Amino acid sequence: MSILSRRISKVSLPILLFLALGFLSGCSREPKLPELVLPETDLASAALIPKPVRVVNKPAAFPLDHHTAIFTEMGRDAFTGVGLFLSQEIQKTQNLAIPVNPDSSTDLFRGIYLIQTPGMEQEQYELAISSDSILLRSATAEGAFRGVQTLRQLIPHISNDTLAEYPVWVIPGGTIQDEPTFEYRGGMLDVARHFFDISDVKKYLDIMAYYKMNYLHLHLTDDQGWRIEITSWPKLTEIGGQTEVGGEAGGYYTQEAYKELVAYAGDRYITIVPEVDMPGHTNAASVSYPFLNGNGKTPKPYTGMRVGFSTLDTRKDTVYQFIDDVVREISALTPGPYFHIGGDESHATPKAEYEYFIKRVVPIVRKYGKIPIGWDEVGTVSLDADVVAQYWQQDKANVARAAEQGMKILMSPAKKAYLDMSYDSISKFGLHWAAYIPVDSAYTWSPETYSSEIPRAAILGVEAPLWSETISTIAELEYLAFPRLLGYAELGWTPPAERSWEDYKMRLIRQTPYFKRLDIQFYPSQRVPWMEADSLLPWHNNRTK
Ligand code: TNX
């Protein structure tokens, strides 16, 4: 028996009734839905990113039109929320109104059904597309949300206006069975070197969600700025939030704004990971509260690009009280499981002091119910295995030590995964201390095998950090992030055997209608054949000439 039929046979009685009622209401009424003769389709060649695990074609297609409705399982609010999200996106993109859970006894619909199916993994989903229905099965609303992104990517950006008196968007028929390779597929924004307001971050979240990424790490503090309101220490933002690289005015998130961002991410099944970088990268904190650095001096605000010159006073109890307050306030606003403590480039902190400091901060994070993450330097400190080390440096000693201690590793090797590395020597923005990272190089590596020191079982996932020393506008941010971010989304989701640059780049070029619609200022790398895009759109360009 195939996996598919095995799963269908497990569908419970209430769900069968739910489906049958939907279909019966269709059969029992006059007039019937118009029969449309649809063109041949090819689901297996659709330009999906990340590439799904398994796709099977079927000689059928689904006509998305004003006769379509979304039905979600009754009494499951989270599933209804996912249905509403899909409906809103179709409204925005196709300008088509699709009702969610309409009364199907008064009107006739072809249904998109979101069906809760126990026994599947957290983010696993199955999409079965035929001429009269789309069935999206998952155990959780999160799984349904990931499947909805696949469906969105399958809807052509142009309607076919020759099939009926009204616009029809032809969705290719077949079955997709899909689930992620890694549980953590993330991006990081450095909002400290340059501040980006919540509308910019929301746009990034929209795009991450479309490509099934599920964690956004916010680098909230650094030498050049403190970006989150802490009510018990108000000068952090009153003073420390007012600067950024280059001397422009900085900015910060009020707690209300941060909560709004967390909720916006949550609606997209993305978890925010807040980072307060310490004991280094703390000049902005010490400008606000000079006692923190322990050297008796009030530091000047810093707007340059150097690293490694600041430290907290590791032997002062009031410093740990300060940290306790910061971790407590941010943790209370953050429903996700992780709290990032930075810990990188603490060159101004003697090694023994660094170890002492990290060992005192890790329990504070645990006290507020969070799992500590640190940059790979934390791997050098003897810690329990619940701490996550984020691999960034070429020197593998730190991650090797972390893996020996049983810590999980988040893969962000700078040579491959740093979005702030320039594409090439003529790139307008970015740094190149680790490497130039052209679009193909960003994609053609395997987190699974990148480092022999890190066993596959220790890898939590992949994250692409975007440091912001050289970028200050959303357009500049997008130039560095796109199209490379999509490659990291695929590395996190698609198993290695299914990945190929030749295949990926042809799917990548077909993302341009989406990029244009969202006005994403992507870098049109010459390693990708963008010009051929129009003639290569089997689904996305089925308007008859
Ligand atoms: C290293 S990566 C840093 C950041 C810089 C970045 C620039 C890491 C943990 N620390 O402070 O912004 O390089 O590429």
Residues whose N, C-alpha, C, O or C-beta is under 5 A from the ligand:
A	BS01	TNX	V307 D344 W375 W392 D420 L431 W467
